[in-house]
Amino acid sequence: MPCIISVKTKSATAKSYPVYIGSELVKRLPNYLRRLPRAHSYAIITDTTVARLYGKALQGHLNKAKYLTHLVIFPASEKFK
């Protein structure tokens, strides 16, 4: 079971979002997405380093679960953060 922490933004609306920490989250993501309203498609936005390690695997798990995905890869550098 993953650890879930809430990260608060510094926006005027003070929204927050969950961050999941744990093992095998790439495989489990389709199960977490089922709890949310369905979108037409999903963008996986990452840099070249993380894409090489997890990009295709994550996209494969989501596609297998019938989620339409787009993998968007940026160069790994401070310039693109």
Buried (B, 14 or more C-beta within 10 A) or exposed (E): EBEEEEEEEEEEEEEEEEEEEEEEEBEBBBEEBEEEEEEEEBEBEBBBEBBEEBBEEBBEBBEEEEBEBEBEBBEBEEEEE
